[in-house]
Amino acid sequence: MHTMLEKLWDLILHSTHCSVFTGAGVSTLSGIRDFRGSNGIYASDWHGLEVEKILSLDFFLEDPSVFYTWAREFVYRLQDYPSSIVHVVLAEMESKGFIKGVYTQNIDLLHQKGGSRHVWELHGSPANHHCLSCGAEYPYSVIAPLVLANQVPHCNQCQGIIKPDIVFYGEQLDNSLLAKTGQELAESDLLLILGSSLTVNPAASLPMHTWYHGGKIVIVNAQSTPLDRYATLLFTDLKETFEFLQDRLSRSPSRLR
C-alpha cells in the first residue's frame, strides 16, 4: 500500500493540471452518512417513504413539509459537522498549487468549511434558497433556524414556498456548469476521484473527459465503481490515503510564487 501511495504522490508532483471530483464518501469521515453505501441514506426508508421520493421535485411541490422534516437533522445542521482530513488536505493542496479546484456532488458545504476556495457544486447547494413563486432569495443562515424550529419556510414577500437551491430529482443540472466541468476535466492531466460511487448521471460521466483526453484518473472509494478499469491507481481507504498526502504535503514547498 505504501508503495502505491508513493506512486500517487509522484503523479501529483508531476501533474501540471490536477483536478478533484468528490462524492458523499469524503464526508463520512465528518460523521455524515453517504447515500449509496451499505449504511447509506438510501439504504432504508424514512417513515415508510423512499428517500429518493422525498428528494423529488414533484413530491416537494405536493408537500414541502416532508422534505424539511427529513432534512432537519442533516441539511440544516451542517454547522454541527467538522471538516474531515480529506476536506482540509484538499484545501491545502489548492493553496499550495497542487490542485486547480474541486468539483463535488456533495451539498454539505464542507469543502468550503475546510478552506477550499475553488469549489463547484454539481448538485446545487443549500447555501442559497429561493421562493418558487416570486424568486426572492434567502441565505442558509435565514432558513436553517426556521427549519430547526419545525417551520416550513415561506417567502416574506409573497408567502410562496421556499426551496433550497439543491438539484432535486426531476430537475436539470446547470448545463453551463456541466459544460465548464467537462472542459476543465478534459484539460486535466490528472483527476482524483474521491468517495463517489460514480453511478449518478450526468455528473458521474464527467470524469471520463479526463481519460478520453489522455489524462490519468485515480479513484479512492470504499466500493468498486464503473470506472475502476480506467484508473491508473485504485485505493479504498480515504483516511489512510489523505494521512499520507498530508504528511507529504507538509514537507513540500508551495508551487505558487
Secondary structure, 3 states (H helix, E strand, C coil): CHHHHHHHHHHHHHCCCEEEEECHHHHHHHCCCCCCCCCCHHHCCECCECHHHHCEHHHHHHCHHHHHHHHCCCHHHHHHCCCCHHHHHHHHHHHCCCCCCEEECCCCCHHHHHCCCCEEECCEEEEEEEECCCCCEEEHHHHHHHHHCCCCCECCCCCCEEEEEECCECCCCCHHHHHHHHHHHHCCCEEEEECCCCCCCCHHHCCHHHHHCCCEEEEECCCCCCCHHHCCEEECCHHHHHHHHHHHHHCCCCCCC
